[in-house]
Amino acid sequence: MDLTESGQLILAERYLLNGERPENMFERVAITVAAAEESFQTDIDKKIVIEKFTQMMENLEFLPNTPTLINAGKPNGQLAACFVLPLEDNIDKIFETLHHTALIHTYGGGTGFSFATIQPKSWPKNQEAYSLNICSILELFELATKLINQGGIRPGANMGILPINHPDIFDFVKYKSTVNSRLSSFNLSVSVTDEFMEKAIKNEKYQLEYSGKKGKLVSANELLFLIAQEAWASGEPGLIYADEINRANPTPEFGRIIATNPCGEQPLLPYEACNLGSINLVKIVANGKINWLKLQELVYWAVRFLDNVIEVNRLPLKESEEIVALNRKIGLGVMGFATMLQILNIPYNSDAAVKLGTDIMRFIQKHAHEASHSLAKERGSFPAINSSILKNEIRRNATCTTIAPTGSISSIAGVSSGIEPNFSLIYQRNILNKTVIEINRVFLKMIREAYPSHMAEEIIAYLMKFGKITDAPHLTKEKAAPYVTALEIDPAWHLKVQAAFQTYCDNAVAKTINLPENTKVEQIFDIFTMAYKLKCKGITVYRINSREKNALDFINCPIC
């Protein structure tokens, strides 16, 4: 197996059971997931399925989300990464949801919540008076999360979302900057509508309200600027573009989607869960070209794998079992996009990169839907299909594609995470009390092939000393261009790449726009409006050094 030193250490630290080697882990996962084949009449031999599943994982061509790798074959058997739980303005229901959250975190899942139903703190309480408001509920769930390690191997993760029209929106927006490290398990996002964004762009007034009762009339522009200001200060909140998400909601009869998983890429209904997996794009490059036939085959087997996961998954909540069985959502995505671009000598900040991203995701989307269609003819369409926008089709899964951050699995595969650019070409990582220094392998190969050994070593020495290649000796701009890093890329290019993948993605795209320290609040405001105009479903920014500790791209997501 082509594992980096970091990949081997991460597997040993978090994934491998006692005495396992990486190949044993992948075989364990393949056997567990392939067991679903026994539930259906099929012409495919289960042994072939096990072989295919094992092969694409061992070759690092496809990897499922972390809970599947860790829990497959274990007694708990909880394999999904993403959950959304409902919150009601009722003390009993709040603590019921807290209990459900604890169960999900215990087995490795992450949770998302909308606080839309929680009564504003300044409004008169109903007869069932209690002291919990949005901010105190956040702290309650934060405390519970810190008491539970997910599967004993990582801290829990949550997403808290509040709609823009809620009267407590100002407190919510400013909450992270006032409590900072006290809320480390939560990502916070504001759910904005087309109406609000249009009013913000036109500098018009916007009505706050709760449960049909009107609150303050505020300046939409000033409120969006405040969100940008807070994001400038701490990286949060992000934005969720609610109307764009619901235009793609496959089951609108089940209700409006108002929440997502912790990293925002998986919009879900209350109690829904979703399992994710990612294709390593580096593995479809051969002789400087994309091997489209190989990609098509990987998509077919990856969709089958993820659909099988639904069958063998042991979800911790009965409510989740019911709605997952009805909609059968899966999320197939990619990792290693930036690494692939470097192999192909394409700068991330270029029209060629945007076009390639568009072409790849269009291809994956098309063949994922075809694979889901093929599975439906074998196994039946998802039971809720007649209540969905797909009622005239034959489809096994209500959704098929999601772009996750792939924080851990891309480190195992030794490639860039998700569709992110490289944050740096050199990393120092501490794993199992061992310090590992990694230099981008594609960059090393390029300079050693392009330059005499003494020149190559001078370039490497410069990178080791300064952490960047700007002004490195001997290195031409043409050679350096494909190795542009996140902070060197104009936000517009970040957004163009995100929008390219979002255009052909059923669910949403996890993407952080990393920004230089000297970025202005006005620039973040412009990023928010540009993301809306490009029809993104969400946006997250992070200005470097805006927190005491920077979250680099390779540790950006504790879930996927």
N, C-alpha and C positions, 0 to 999 in steps of 0.2 A: 504494500500500500504506500502511496506517495504522500506520507504525512510529514508535516514540518515538526520540528521539536516542540513548538507551542501546541500544535494539534495533538501530539501524543500526550503531553502533560495535561491538557484540558480534558481529554478523554479519561485519563487516569484519575484526575481530581473529581470529576463530576458524573461521568457516564458509566464507566465499567463496573460491573458487579464483581464480587470477590473472585479473583483468579481469572477473570475474563481478559482476553486479548481483543483488540478492535474487531478482528474478523469474527470472533465469537459473538460479540455484541450484535453485529449486523445480521448474523445468522439467526440469533435469538429473535430479533425484531422481525425478520422476514418470515420465520416459521409462525410467529404469533399472528402476524397480519394476514398471511396466506391462509390461515385456518378459516377465514371467512368464505373461502371458495366452497367449503363443504355445505354451506347453506343454500347453494344454488346449483341448478343443473347446467353444466357447462361442458364444452368439448375440450377445454384446456386442462391438461394434467396438473394437479396441484404441485407436483414436483418441479414442473417447468416454471410455475409461478414463483415458488420459493427461490429457484435458481436465478430468475430474472430480478426479483426484488433484492436478493443478496448481492448480485453482481453490480447493479447500479449504485448501491450504497458503498460497497467495497471499492469500487472505482471512483468514488466521490463524485459521481455524475448527478446524483439526486440524494438529498437527505431530508427526512421528515423533521417536524418540530421537536424540540428537546423532550417534552413529556413522552412522546412515542419512543424515542431512543432509550430513555431511562426506565420507563414503566412497562414496556411490552414484555410479557412473560412473567411479570411480578404479580403477586396476589391482588394488589389494588387495581392494576390494569387501566388506569386513567390516562388516556393518550392525547387528549385535546389540549391546545394551548390557550384558546380564547373563549371567554365567557362574558355574557352581560347579564346582570341581575337587576330586578326592579326595586325601586325604593318608593314606599308610600308614606304619607304624612300621618303615621300612626306608630306609637311607641312599640307595640307588639311586632308589627311588620318590619320596623327598622332592625330590631334585634334578631328577627328571623333571618333577614338578609345578611346580617353580620355572621350568624351561625353558618349560613350557606357559603359565605365568603371564606370562612375558616376551613370548611371542608374542601373547597376547591383549591385553596392555597396549599393545604396539606398534601394534595396529590399533584402539585406542579402546575396548576392552571393559573392564569391571570384574570382579573375581573374588571369590568367597566360598569359605571353607573351614571344615570342622569338624575340630577337633583331638581328636575323640573317640578315635581309634585310637592316639594317641601315648602311649607308656608313661610313667607318672608318674616324675618325676626322682628321687624318693627310693627307688624300687623297684629291685631288682637287675636289671641289664641281661641280655639274652639273650646268646648266644655271639657274635652280631654286634654287638659293643660299639661305641658311638659316643657323642659328647658332646652331640648335639642333643636338647633337650627342647622343650616347648611355647614357652617364652619365647625361647629361642635361635632357634627356627624363625621366630617372629614377626620377630625382628630381621634374620634372613637375608632374608626376603621383603620386609621394609621397605627394606633396602639396595638390593635388586634393583629394586624399584619406583621408588625415587628416581633410579636411573640411566636410567630409561626414561620419556620423556614420551609420553602416549597420543596416537599419531598426530602427535606433535610439537606438539600444541596445548594439552595440559593434563596435570596430574600424574595418576598412576594412583591407583586406589582399590581397597581390599580390605575384606572382612569376615572377621573371625576369630570363630568360635563354639566354645564348650566346653559340653558337657552338665553340668548341675548336680551329677551324681553322681560326676564325675571327681575322683580324689584330689588333683589339682593345682588344684582350683577356687579355693582361697583366693589362691594366687599369681597366677592369671589375673585374678581380680576386682580385685586391687590393682595390676595391672601398669601400667595407664595413669598412675596417680597417682605411680608411682615413676620411670617413664622419661619421661613426659609428651611433650615435643616430639620425642623420638627415634622415636616411633611415629605419625607424622602421617598416613601413608597408610592406616592401619587404623581401621575402626570395630570395636569389640569388643562382643559380646553373649553372654549366658548363655542356654543352652537349658534351659527349665524344663518340668517335667511337671505334670499335674494332681495326681499324688500328692505331689510336693514342695510345690506351692502350698497344698494342703489341710493338709499337716503344718505349714507355716509359719503359716497362719491359726490352726490349733489349738494352736500352740506344742508340737509333738511332735518326736521325734528322727527323723533321716533318715540312711540308710545310704549312704556313699560306696563306690564299687567300680570296678574296672577289669577287663575281660575275665573276668568271673565271680568275681573274687577280691575279698573284702570289704576295705574300708579303714576309716577312722574312722567312728564313729557321732556325728553332730553335731546341734546344735540347728538345725532348719530355719528357725525364726523369726530366730535370730541371724545365720544365713547370708544370708537375704533382707535383713535390716537392714544387713549389711555391704555388700551390693550397692547398696542405697539410699544408704548413706553415701558410697560411691565415686562413684556417679552424681551425688550432691550436690556432690562435690569437683571433678569433671572432666567430667560429662555422660556418662560411660561407666563400666561397661558398660550396654547396654540389655538388655531381655529378649526372648527368642523363646519363644512359647508352643507348644511342640513338638507336644503332643497335639492342640491346636486346628488346627494346620497339617495334621497327618496325618489328621484327620477329613475334611479336604477334599482329600486327596491323590488325584488322579484315576487314578493308576496304582499302587496299592499292591502289585501283584504284582512291580513293578520294585524294590521296597524302600521303606524308610522315608525320608522327607525329613529331612535333618539339617543343612542349610545353606541360606543365602540369598545373594542378591547384596549389594553393599556398603551399600545403604540399607535392606535388610531387607524390601522389598515383594515380592520375587520368590523364593519358595521353589523350589528346583530339585534334581533328582537329580544324582549325579556326572556331569560332562561336559555336562550340559544347558545350553542357552543360550536366551535369550528376547529378542525385540524388542518394544519398547513404543511407544506413541503416546498422545497425549492430546487430547481435545476441549476447545476453549475455550468454557466455559459462558457467557461474556459474549456470545458470538455467537449464542446461542439466545434471548436476551431481546429482545423487541420490544414497544414500547408498554406496558411495565410487566408483561408476561406472558411465560411460557415458551412458545416455539414448539416444541411437541412433535413436529410433523411434520418440522420441520427437523432436530431432534435425531435422530429415527429415520433420516432419510436419511444424516446424518453417520456414525451408527453403522454402517450398512450398508457405506458406502464405506471407512470406516476399517478395518473387519474385513477387507475384501477387500485393502486396501493391506497390512496387516500379514501376512496369509497369503501374499501375493505376495512379501513380503520374504524369507520362508523359502525360496522357490524360487530367488531370484536371489542370495541371501546366499552369500558365500565364507568359510566358517568356517575358522579356522586349524588346527583339529584334526580328524582323521578320526573320533575317538571322539565329538566333538560333532556332526559331520555325521550320524552314524548315529542317535544318540538324538533329535536334533532332528527328523529325518525321521520317526521313529516316533511322536512325541507331538505335534509341531507346536504347541507352546504359544505363544500370543501374549498381550499384556497391554494392553488398551485402557483408558485412564483419563480423568481430567479435569484441567483447570487453571482458575484464575480463579474458584473457588467463592466466596472472600471478596469479590472485586470484583463478582460477580453479586449477592451479598446486598446490597451497598451500593447498586447500581443499583435493586434492588427495595425498598430502605429497610427491610431486615431485619437486626437485630443478630445477630452471629455467636453470641453467648451467649443463645440463645432457643430455645424449643420450635419456633417457626416455622422456624428455620434447620435444626434437626435433622430436622424433618418433610420439608422441601424436599430436604435431602441424601438422605434415605431414598427419597423419590419419584424423584429423578433417577437414583440408582444402580440402583434396582429396574428402572426403564425401560431404562437402558443395558444392564444385565445380560440382561434379557429379549430385547432386540432384537439384542444381540451373539450370543447363543445361536441366535437365529433366522437371523441372517446366516451363522453358521458352519454351520448345518443346510442352508441354501440352497447354500452353497459345496460342502458334502459331496455333495449330489445332482449337482452339476456335475462335481466333481473326485474324489470319493471321500472317505470318512471317514479320519481319521488311522490309520495302519496298526496301531497298538497298541490300537485301540478294543476289541477282544474280550478284552483283558487289563486292561480299565479298568472304572471304575464307570459308564461310559456305554455299556456293551456292548449295551444294548437300544435305543440311540438312533442317530441318524444325525448325526454331528458331525465337522466338518473339523479342529477344534482341541481338544486335551485341556483347555486353559484359554483363556479369552477376555478376562478383565478383571483389571487391576492398577491401583492408585492409586500413581503415582510422584511424587517430589517436584517434578519439572519445573523444576529450578533455572534452567537456561539457556534452555530453550524458552519458559518463561513470561515471562522477561525480554524475549525477542524479541517475544512477543505483547503485551507491555505490560500483563500482568495478574498477579494474585497467584498464588503457586506452589501447585500441587496443591490440596489442601483446607485449606491453612494459612490462618489469619487473617493480616492484614497485621502485620508486625513493627513497622512505623512508617508514618506517612503522608508522611514526607519522607526521602529518601536522598541521600547524597553518594557518588558512585561514581567511581573512577579507571579509565578505559578508554583505551588507546592514548595514555597520557600526557596525557589530557584529563580534567578534573574536570567531572562532570555532576551537577547538583542536580535531583532529580525530586520533585515533589509529587503525591500521589495525584490522578489526573485526575478521578475521579468526585467526590471531595471538592471540588475546585476548581469543577467545574461546578455542584454543588449550592449552594455558598455564593454563587456569582455570580448564580444564578437566584433564590435565596431572600432575599438581602439587598441593600440599596442598595450601590453601588460603594464608597463610603467605609467602610462597615461590613465589607464583604467583604475589602477590603485590610487592615484592622486585624486581622482574623482570620488572614489569610495571614501578616502580619508577626509575629503572636504565634507561629504555628507555626514560622516560620523561626527565631525567636529561641530558643524553648524545646523544639522538636522534638516537641511534643504539643499537644493541644487542650483538655486539662483546664484549666478556669478561663479559657478564651479569652473575650475580650469578645464580647458579643452572642449567642454561640452557646448555644442552649437544649439541655437534656439530650436532648430528643426528636430534635433535629437531629443531635446528636453520637452518639447510640446506635449507628447502623449502622457507625460508624467506630472502634469499639472495637478496640484493638490487642492483640497476643498476650499481653503481660505484664499486661494489665488483665483478662484473661479467667480466671475460676476454672478450675482443672484439670479439674473435673467436666464442664464444657462442652466443653473440648478432647476429652475422652474420649467424650462422647456423640456428637459429630460423627464421630469416628473410627469408633466402633462402628456408627453409622448407615450409613456407606459400606461397612464390612467385611461387614455382613450380606448384602449383594448383590454380593460381589466374589469371583471364583474364587480369586485369589491373595491378596495381602495389601495393606496400606495403609501407605504411608510418611507418618509424622506425628511431628513433634517437639513435645512440650509444653514451650514456653518458660516459664520460671518467674522470678519476681522474686528479687533477690539475698537477701532475708530469708526465703526459703522454708526450712522445717525438714526435717531428714532424715525425720522421722516422716511428713511430708506426701508425700514421695516413696515411702515404704513403702506408704502408702495408695493412691497412684496405681497402683503395681504390682499390688496386690490388686484394685483396682477394674477395671483393664484385663482382668485374668484373668476376673473375674465377668461382664464385658460381652462376653466371647468375642472379644477382639481377638487377633490372631496375633502381635503384637509391640508393644513400647512403648519409646520413647526420650524422655528428658527432658533439658533443658538449663537450668541455673540461670545467669542472666545474670551475667557477670563471674567465673565459676568457672574460666575460663582466661584466659591473657594476652590472647588475641584472641578476640572473640566471632564465632561463625559465624551471620550474619544469614540470614533465610530465603531471600533472593534469591541467595545463594551457598552454600546448604546442601548441595547434592549435585553432585559433580563428574561424575556419570555421566549423569543423565537429563535 
